[in-house]
Structures are given as structure tokens and as C-alpha cells.
Amino acid sequence: MEKTFYIATQAFGWFISISLAVFAVFAFKLKYPFIGILLILIFLASCVVNFLFRKKWKETL
């Protein structure tokens, strides 16, 4: 695959991960703990996918 695809995927992946973390913080501040916990779980899963994708990218280089 092209290097640009990997870079764009990583950039958007981390952008989405950070956004999920920010939304989780605000969910807790607005007294929505269930939504906050759910967003944190999705955030953690997103981070794992980003790290696995980075590992796959390094293997192809």
C-alpha cells in the first residue's frame, strides 16, 4: 500500500481517538457516567487499533 494511505489513516485515527477522549471527559463533567465509560472503552479500542496499524505499517517498510 502507499505510504500516504498509512500516514492519513494514522492521522485520522489519532484525531478520532483524541476526540473520543475529549467527549468522554465532557460526558463525565455533564454527569453522564455510562456514556463516559462507553466512550473511554471505545477510545481504548481505537488506540489499540492505531497501535496495531502502526505495527503493520512498520512491517511493510
Secondary structure, DSSP 4 states (H G I P E B T S, - for coil): --HHHHHHHHHHHHHHHHHHHHHHHHHHHTT-HHHHHHHHHHHHHHHHHHHHHHHHHHHH-
